Amino acid sequence: MSALKSKFWVDALIRRAELGLAAVYVIRRGDEDAGAVLVKVVSSPTVSHLYVPSRDDQGERMWTRRRETDEPGLDAWCRKRIDQDPDLWLIEIEDRQGRHFLTEPVENP
């Protein structure tokens, strides 16, 4: 079975967030076919969360939320990752309720 193309997956995430009345921004467009996606959720001026893709024990896609919540720290981490992986996507969701709109399981630290 082939993997879902990154652009198609990102478009679906954007649509879910927009339907939930959240603001969504493509901060960085990565490779449309196989680029990994980082999802940053900003719920207030002082609280942000970053969701990073990973795999569970069965190889299924899941997400891990990074521990830090300060936006400058998350932005620096994202810049470092983008420098290492030019195919990376960065999606930012602004939602006061802090919803990430991901459909796969999320592991919290």
C-alpha positions, 0 to 999 in steps of 0.5 A: 500500500502506498503512503499518502502524499504530503500535500494531500495530507496537509490539505486535509488537515487545513480543511479540518482546522478551517471547518473547526473555525481555526486559523491555519497557515502553511509556514513552510511548504515542503516536498509535496510527495514525501515531506514530513510535516510538523504541526504547531498549535498556538492557543494563546500568546504564551502557550504553543505546542508542537506535534512531531510525526513518529511511528508506534510499535506496529509502524503506524503513524502517530504524533508526539507532542514536544514538552516545551511550550514557549513559542520562541523555543519551538520556532528555534527547534523548527528552524533547526529541523528545517535546516536539516531537512529541506523537504519538511513542512511546517503548519501553524494552527491558531486555535484558542481551544488548543485543538490540533485537528490530527486524526492519528493518535497523539502521545503526550510527554 
